[in-house]
Amino acid sequence: MANGTDGAKVAAGMFVVAVVIGAALRSCGDEPAVPAPPRTSPSATVPAPSAPVRPARAAAPKETSPEAPTSNPSKPACRLRVKVLGGEPPEPIAGASIEVFAGNSQRGVAGAGGEAAFEDFRAGEVQVIARAPGWARGDARLTTKENEDAAVDVRLHRGAAIEFTVTDAATGAPVENSSLDLDGRLEGGFDFVMTGPDGRATAWLPPSRSFVVSAEHDGYIEPTTTVRTGLVGGPPVEVTFRLLRAGTLRGCVRDPSGQPVADAEVVLTDRTADPEDDDPYRLEWGAEKNGTFTIEGLVPGRVYSCRAERANFARSAPVRVVIDPATNEATCDLTLRSLIRVTVTVSAANDEPAGTYWMQLE
């Protein structure tokens, strides 16, 4: 029983039970954690994923660091001189690329003296990032003051190279503008690179460190692997990603009369690894106002279980879904079931209600 209100004691032998059964029907017209894969060798290929993965994201160039500072736009503009240095003793690094984040972002290239000037940004917290071939990324932070010019040196240290190749798993064609995110937070370090027209990119990172690398591009499954950088001056570590086109599941949620149901929740569960797993990978998705739903970023060939839920309805029966590898698509229509509400009223001898109870049955 879901709830109840106790009244006076029930007189023996005097009670009335009223049972009301109704079907709730409604019609509406007007909507990973990825398991850590094995560490790569100096030359490794990352195949199409065989474990639950996150849906792909659009590979747009990153404009800010995940921790880029913000500044007060009401403060006066300032000027900043950045100098990029590397080696021991430190020497200017000409041609280094520089990014300055101070509420907005500015980019520049270091001149012959390793310097670049930036103007017209607001006073406050500033983050500066510098990169150069052969050097691991360098960062510097400072706080600028109103009406004062500022200067900062960014120190770079020699890096070890990782050479990436990203191709389409089906055609073998290079994938341009794929974003390769390198997360080395366990040992320090974070960076990203973008592939060129040939599907290749080189990242210079601190030597002898492990990084979790993911390859992102719109319309593809996002594979993830772990790679360890080599030594400074040693051969580059080679990593190849073969991206698998993401699959799409489309369907509609309806009530028992066949009418679309708005705002239902669609639950998709990955049953490929273990159909009896009590805690499988799952994805929750909201249906549109017209009952339709589209779930993207699924792995072709994998087995999913799909069902729908909504208040005032019993959940739909689960439907087995397999994304067709030939078309990368599947369809799945779900029908919610009616709830039966049972209400029981108990009366005392004086016909005053002694208690009311209800429960829902599927």
N, C-alpha and C positions, 0 to 999 in steps of 0.2 A: 504494500500500500504506500502511495506516494505521500499522502498527508491525511490528517484527520482532526476533528474537533470533538473533544469529549463533552458530553452533556451530563444531565442527571443520570442517576442509575436507572437502568431499564427495569420496569415492572415485569415480574415474571409472567410469561405467557402472553404479554401484550406488546406486539411490535408489528410494524408494517415495513415491508421491504419493497423498495421501488428500484427497478433496474432499467436504466436507459442506455440503449446501445446505439451509437451513431458512428458513421464512417466519416472521417474528416477528408473531404475532397476539396481541392482548390485548383483553379485554373488561372494561369497568368500569361498574358501576351506580351505586355511591354517588358540583361547580365549581369657534392655528396661528398655525409662526410665520405670522402673517397678513401677507400682502404689504401694504406701506404704500400705502393708497389716496391719491388726489390730495387736496390741501388744499382745504378747503371755502371757499366764498365767504361773505360776511355772511349769506346765506340759502341753506341747502343742505339737500338731502334725501339720506339714505343709503338706497339701495334694497336689496332683498334681495340677499345676497352672491352674487358670481359667481366667487369664488376660495375655496380651502380656508380654513375657519374653525375655531376651537376649539369643542368641544361646549359647550352652554349650561350655566351654573351656576345654582344656586338663588339668587334675589335676596333674600337675608335681610339685614336692616339690619346694617351694620357696627358692631361694638361697640368695636373697637380699631384703632389705626393699625397699618400693617404693621411699624412700628418701635417699637411701644409698649413702654416699659421694664417690667421686672419688679422686684419688691422682696422682701425677706425677710419671710415671714409671721410669724416669731417675734419681730420687733421690735415695740415698743409703738406704739399708735396715735398719730397726730398730727393737727393741724388746719392748714388752709391757707386763706389769704385770696387771692382772685384779683381783680384789677382790670383791666378792659378799657378801653384808651385808643385814640383815633384822631385823626388830623388834626395840623396844625401851627399853633399850639402844641397839644399833645395834650389832648383833652377826653374825659371819661367817655362810654362808649357804653352807654346803658341798653337793656335788652332783648336784649343779646347772649347767644347760647347758648354754654355753656361745658361742655367735657368734660375730666375729670381722669382720667389713667391712672396707677395706682400699684399694679400687680399685679391690681387689679380696676378697674372704671370707674365713675365717678360723673358725673352731669349736673346742670346748674343753669342759672339765668337771672340775668344781671346786673341788679341793682336800679337805682334812680334815680341812684346815684353810680357806676354801672358796676362794682359789686362783688358778689361772691358768696362765701360761706364753705362750706368742705367739711370734714367731720369724719370720724373713725374710719377713717383709712387708714394703712397701715404706712409706717414711715420707710424712706427709700431714694430711688431715682431716680423722678422724677415728670415726666410730660409733660402739658402743658396746651394745649388747642386751643380757640380762640374763633372764632365766626362771627357775622356780622350782615349784613342786607341792605344792599347798596351798598358792602360792604367785602370785600376778599380775606381768606381765612382767615389767622389768626395763630397762631403756635406759640411755646411757651416750655418750657424744660427746667430743672429744678433738682434738687438733692439735699437731702432733708430729714433732720434728725437726730432721734435718740430724745428724747422728752420735751420737744421744742421746737416752738413754733408757727412757721409759715413764711408768707411773703407773696411774691407775684410779680405783676408787671405784664405784660400781653400787649398788644403794639402791633399795631393793624390799619392797613392802608393802603387807600386807595380802590381799588375794583376795577371791572372791566368785565364786563358781563353776557353770558352765553350762555343763550338760552332753548331748551330741548329739548322736543320733542313725540315721544312714542313710541306707535305704533299697530300693530295687527295687520295684516300685509300682505294677508291674505285678506279680512278683514271690515271693515277700517278702524276698528275699535273701539279706544278708548284702552287702553293697557296700564298698569295700576296697579302700583306697587311694583317698577318696573324700576330696577335700580341702574345709574347712569351713572358709570363710573370715569374720572377725568381724570388722566392721567399726563403731567406736564410735566417729567420728570426731566432731559431734555436742556437745559432752560433754567431749571429750578428750579420746584418746585411740584407738589402732588398733592392731589387732593380727590375727593369723590364726592357725588352727590345722588340722591334717590329721587323717582320720579314719584308724583304724587297720583292721585286717582280720575279726573281728566280726562286722565291720561297726560302731564302737563306738569311741568316742573321748571326752576328757574333757578339757575345757578351763577355766583357772583361770584369772579372770578379776577384775578391780576395782568394789567395791560394789555399789549397787543402781545407776547404770548407764544404759542407753539404747544403744543398739548396733543393727545395721542393719547386718543381717547374711545371707550369700548366700552359697549354697552348690553346688560345681562345680565338674563335672566329665565328661570326654570325652564320647560323645554319649548320654548324658542325657540333658533334659531341666534344666536350672539353676533356682530353686525357691529361693525366697528372702522373709525374714520375719523380724520383729523387736522383740527383746527380751530384757527384763530388768533383770539385775543381782539382786540377793538377798543380804542378809547381810553376813558379815564375820561370819563364824561358823554356819550359818543357813543351811537348806537343799538345795541341788543343784537344780537349775532350769533344767527341762528335756525338750528337744526339739527333735522331730522326723521329719526327712525329708523322704518323700516317693518319690523317683525320677522317673520321667516319661521318657521313652525312647524318644529321639528326632526324629521327622519326617523329611523326605527328599523329596524335590521336584526336579524332573528332567524334562528337556525339550529341545527344539531346536527352535531357531528363524530363520525364513525363509523369503525370499522376495516373491512377488506375483507369480513368476514363480516356486516357490518351492525350490529354491536354498538356502543353508545356508547363513546367514548374519553374518559376523565377527564383534566382538566388540560392539554388541548392548547392551543397558542397559535394564535390566529386573526390573520392579517395582512391588513389592509384597505388597499389602495392606490388613491389618487385618480388616475384615468386620463383625466379630462375634458379637461385642457389639452393634453396631449401623450401619446398612447398609447405612444410609443417613448422617453419620458423615462427616463434611467438612474437618476435620483434624485428620484422623485416624492414628493409628500406621502403619508405612510403612518401608520397607526394600528395598534398591537398590542394585542390583547385576550385575556384568558384565558378558556377555556371552563370551565363549572361541572363539578362532580363527575359529573353525569349526561350530560356531553358537550354540553349546550346552551349557547348564548351569545346575549347581547343587547347590541347596540352602538347607543347613542343619540347624538343630536346631529349627525346626518348631513344633508347638503343634498339636499332632493328634486330629482330631475331630473339629478343628477350621476352620472357613470359611475365605478364602483369595480371593482377586481379583488380577489377574496377567495380566500384559501387557508388551509390549516391545516398546522401542523407539530407534531411531537412526537418525543421520543427513541425510538429503536428502530423508527421508521416512516419511510418515504419521504414527503415532503410531498405533499399532495393536489394535483390539477390545479387551476389557477386557474379561478375562476368569475366571469363578468361579472355585475355587480349594478347595477341602477338603482333608486333609491328612487322609488316611484310618487308623483307630485305629488298625485294624487287622494286617496290614503289615507295618505301619508307613511310607508309601510311597505314592506318587502321581506323575502323569505325566501331562505335559502341553506344547503343541506345539503352538507357536505364529507366526502369519503371519503379517508382516509389509505391509502397503498399499502404493500405488504409490502417489507421489506428482504431482500435475499439476501446471506447471509454466506458467503464462500468461504474455507476454511482449507486451507492447503498445508503439509504436513510433509515435510521433506527429511531422509533418514536416511543415515548414513555406512555404510561397509562392515561395521562391527561392530554394525550395527543400532541404534546410539545416535543419538538425534535430533540432527541437525546444525543445524536451524533450523526455526522455525515462523512462518508469515506468514498474515495474513488481510486481507481487504478486503471492503467493503460495496458491493453493487451495487443500484441502484434499478431 
